[in-house]
Amino acid sequence: MGAEKDNLKRKNVLRVLRNAFAGAVIGLGGILPGVSGGMMAVSFGLYRPILDAFVGLLKEPGKNLRFLLPIGVGAGVGFFAGSFLMNRFMHEHYAVIMYLFLGMVVGGIPAFVKEANQEGFKKRYLAVLALGVLAASLFLLAGETPPGEAAEESLTLVQALLAGAVAAVGVAIPGISTSFILMHLGWYQSAMAAVAGMDIKVLICMAIGGLGCVLLTIKTVRWCFDRFRGYAYYAVLGFLIGSAAFFVPKLYREQLSLWLGLLLFAAGFAVAYIFDRFCGSGEQG
């Protein structure tokens, strides 16, 4: 009995650490151009469990909060740490980060396909997959050369609300890079500056906008998964593949040796695989 209790405790601790780490990657993915927080949640098998936990907050607040809290804390750490390091590290080591992220995305695909096919596979899902790939590719191509941003100015409170809402879209719909949207609006640098400078008013408005958008969007997204499970999963998978494939030619042009790139890709793949194989699929405890 005591051994079983210890084993259960160990599993719970492992689950919390796993979710906190995944949350940090999700938070970091939310600010990297071309990546989305939802994309990374899919890779770690946490996308659907997060949807379910948000929708079920009022029914089972204790259980769902215990699940969401480590992910939320990790996401906050990843987002803030990434914002502080973004300007210095990202520009100098873009390829290193993107190879790792690409590896994690691809490493999460087998588990996602397995989840998508739990109720069987239909050939028509491939058409939805292709549409998802096309939609993600067109979106990313449109954002590849964003217009020059204006001088870095503080966001107004209304702009901060909208920026937070835009950022939340990338969590609800994997593969949509909200960084590109913010760049087109001319708010990306200002948002990063607000985070790095701890502009409390702007941050509170961004948080309110983000939470509001998530609450409005997440029920619709979950309804799609419940009503059209296979189609929804394959549409998300298409977004995921389209987003990942977009970076291959970009990374090829980066000044980084092929072997180092492959090693980093393999490391990212291994992280996603280990999370699925040894830490579970992201289900709640």
C-alpha positions in Angstrom: 0.0 0.0 0.0 2.8 2.4 0.9 4.7 1.6 -2.3 1.6 2.2 -4.3 1.1 5.6 -2.6 4.8 6.6 -3.3 4.4 5.5 -6.9 1.3 7.6 -7.3 3.0 10.6 -5.7 6.0 10.2 -8.1 3.7 10.0 -11.1 1.8 13.1 -10.0 5.1 15.1 -9.5 6.3 13.9 -12.9 3.1 15.0 -14.5 3.3 18.5 -12.9 6.9 18.9 -14.0 6.1 17.7 -17.5 3.1 20.1 -17.8 5.1 23.0 -16.4 8.0 22.4 -18.9 5.5 21.9 -21.8 3.8 25.2 -20.7 7.1 27.0 -20.9 7.6 25.7 -24.4 4.0 26.8 -25.3 4.6 30.2 -23.9 7.9 30.6 -25.8 6.2 29.4 -28.9 3.6 32.1 -28.6 6.1 34.8 -29.2 8.4 33.3 -31.8 7.5 34.5 -35.4 6.1 31.6 -37.4 5.3 29.4 -34.3 2.1 29.3 -32.2 1.4 28.2 -28.7 -1.3 25.9 -29.9 1.2 24.3 -32.3 3.5 23.4 -29.4 0.5 22.2 -27.2 -0.4 19.8 -30.0 3.2 18.5 -30.1 3.1 17.7 -26.4 -0.3 16.1 -26.5 -1.8 18.8 -24.4 -4.0 20.6 -26.9 -7.3 18.7 -26.4 -6.8 18.2 -22.6 -6.4 22.0 -22.3 -9.6 22.6 -24.3 -11.5 20.2 -22.0 -10.1 21.7 -18.8 -11.1 25.2 -19.8 -14.6 24.2 -20.8 -15.0 22.1 -17.6 -13.7 24.8 -15.2 -17.1 25.5 -13.7 -18.1 21.8 -13.4 -14.9 20.5 -11.8 -12.8 23.6 -10.8 -10.4 21.8 -8.4 -9.4 19.0 -10.9 -9.1 21.3 -13.9 -7.3 24.1 -12.0 -4.7 21.5 -10.7 -4.1 20.5 -14.3 -4.0 24.0 -15.8 -2.0 25.7 -13.1 1.4 24.2 -13.8 0.9 24.7 -17.6 -0.1 28.3 -17.0 2.8 29.0 -14.7 5.2 27.4 -17.2 3.6 29.4 -20.1 4.1 32.6 -18.1 7.8 31.8 -17.5 8.4 30.9 -21.1 6.6 34.0 -22.4 8.4 36.4 -20.1 11.8 34.8 -20.4 11.4 34.6 -24.2 10.4 38.3 -24.4 13.5 39.3 -22.4 15.8 37.2 -24.6 14.0 37.7 -27.9 15.9 40.6 -29.4 19.4 39.5 -28.4 19.3 35.7 -28.8 16.7 35.2 -31.5 18.3 37.3 -34.2 21.7 35.7 -33.6 20.6 32.1 -33.2 17.4 31.9 -35.1 18.3 28.6 -36.8 19.2 26.9 -33.5 15.9 27.7 -32.0 13.9 26.8 -35.1 15.6 23.4 -35.6 14.7 22.5 -32.1 11.1 23.7 -32.4 10.7 22.0 -35.8 11.9 18.7 -34.2 9.4 19.0 -31.4 6.6 19.7 -33.9 7.4 16.7 -36.1 8.0 14.5 -33.0 4.5 15.2 -31.8 2.8 14.2 -35.1 2.7 10.4 -34.6 0.9 10.7 -31.3 -1.5 13.3 -32.8 -2.3 11.0 -35.7 -3.0 8.1 -33.3 -5.3 10.3 -31.3 -7.0 11.5 -34.6 -7.7 8.0 -35.7 -9.2 6.6 -32.5 -12.6 6.4 -34.0 -11.3 5.2 -37.4 -9.8 6.8 -40.5 -11.7 8.1 -43.5 -10.1 9.0 -46.9 -12.0 12.3 -46.9 -9.9 13.4 -44.0 -7.0 13.7 -46.4 -8.8 16.5 -48.2 -9.3 18.4 -44.9 -5.6 17.8 -44.2 -4.6 19.3 -47.5 -6.8 22.3 -46.9 -5.1 22.8 -43.5 -1.7 22.6 -45.1 -2.7 25.1 -47.8 -4.3 27.5 -45.3 -1.2 27.5 -43.0 1.2 27.9 -45.9 -0.8 30.9 -47.4 -1.0 32.5 -44.0 2.7 32.2 -43.3 3.7 33.3 -46.8 1.6 36.4 -46.3 3.4 37.1 -43.0 6.9 36.3 -44.2 7.7 39.9 -45.2 5.7 42.0 -42.8 5.7 45.7 -43.4 8.2 47.8 -41.4 7.1 48.6 -38.0 6.8 52.1 -36.7 9.0 53.3 -34.0 8.6 51.4 -30.8 5.7 53.2 -29.0 3.7 52.1 -26.0 0.5 50.3 -26.9 -2.8 52.1 -26.0 -5.0 50.2 -23.6 -7.4 49.3 -26.4 -4.5 48.1 -28.6 -3.3 46.1 -25.6 -6.7 44.4 -25.3 -6.7 43.6 -29.0 -3.1 42.4 -28.9 -3.9 40.0 -26.1 -6.9 38.7 -28.0 -4.8 38.2 -31.1 -2.2 36.3 -29.1 -4.9 34.0 -27.7 -5.9 33.0 -31.3 -2.6 31.1 -31.7 -3.4 29.0 -28.6 -6.9 28.2 -29.7 -6.0 27.4 -33.4 -2.7 25.6 -33.8 -0.5 26.7 -36.7 -1.6 30.3 -36.7 1.4 32.5 -35.8 0.0 35.5 -34.0 3.4 37.1 -34.0 3.0 37.7 -37.8 -0.4 39.3 -37.2 1.0 41.6 -34.5 3.9 42.5 -36.9 1.4 43.5 -39.6 -0.5 45.6 -37.1 2.8 47.2 -36.1 2.3 46.1 -32.5 4.8 43.3 -32.1 7.9 45.3 -30.9 5.7 47.4 -28.6 4.1 44.3 -27.1 7.6 42.7 -26.5 8.8 46.0 -25.0 5.8 46.1 -22.7 6.6 42.6 -21.4 10.3 43.3 -21.1 9.7 46.6 -19.3 6.9 45.2 -17.1 4.3 47.8 -18.2 1.6 46.6 -15.7 -1.3 48.5 -17.3 -0.5 47.2 -20.7 0.1 43.7 -19.4 -3.2 43.6 -17.5 -5.1 44.7 -20.6 -3.3 42.1 -22.8 -4.2 39.4 -20.2 -7.9 40.5 -20.1 -8.0 40.5 -23.9 -6.3 37.1 -24.2 -8.5 35.4 -21.5 -11.7 36.9 -23.0 -10.7 35.6 -26.5 -9.9 32.2 -25.2 -13.2 31.8 -23.3 -15.1 32.9 -26.4 -13.2 30.8 -28.9 -12.5 27.6 -26.9 -16.1 26.4 -26.6 -16.5 26.7 -30.4 -13.3 24.9 -31.1 -14.2 22.1 -28.6 -17.7 21.8 -30.2 -16.0 21.2 -33.5 -13.8 18.5 -32.0 -16.9 16.8 -30.4 -19.1 17.1 -33.4 -16.6 16.6 -36.2 -13.7 14.8 -34.4 -11.8 13.4 -37.4 -12.2 16.5 -39.6 -11.1 18.8 -36.7 -8.1 16.7 -35.9 -6.9 16.5 -39.5 -7.5 20.2 -40.1 -5.3 21.0 -37.1 -2.8 18.4 -38.4 -2.8 20.2 -41.7 -2.0 23.5 -40.0 0.7 21.8 -38.1 2.4 20.2 -41.1 2.0 23.4 -43.2 3.6 25.5 -40.5 6.5 23.0 -40.0 7.2 22.6 -43.8 7.3 26.4 -44.2 10.5 26.6 -42.2 12.5 24.0 -44.2 13.7 26.2 -47.0 14.2 29.1 -44.6 16.4 27.0 -42.4 18.4 25.7 -45.4 19.5 29.3 -46.1 20.7 29.8 -42.5 24.4 29.7 -41.8 24.4 26.5 -39.8 26.0 23.2 -40.7 23.7 20.5 -41.9 24.9 18.0 -39.2 24.3 20.5 -36.4 20.9 21.3 -37.7 20.0 17.6 -37.9 21.3 17.0 -34.4 19.2 19.9 -33.0 16.2 18.6 -35.0 16.7 15.1 -33.5 17.0 16.6 -30.0 13.7 18.4 -30.4 12.1 15.2 -31.9 13.4 13.2 -28.9 11.9 15.6 -26.4 8.4 15.3 -27.9 8.7 11.6 -28.3 9.9 11.1 -24.7 7.0 13.3 -23.4 4.5 11.1 -25.2 6.2 7.7 -24.6 7.3 8.0 -21.0 5.3 10.8 -19.5 1.9 10.0 -20.9 -0.2 11.9 -23.5 -1.1 14.9 -21.4 -4.2 13.6 -19.8 -5.3 14.9 -16.5 -4.4 13.0 -13.3 
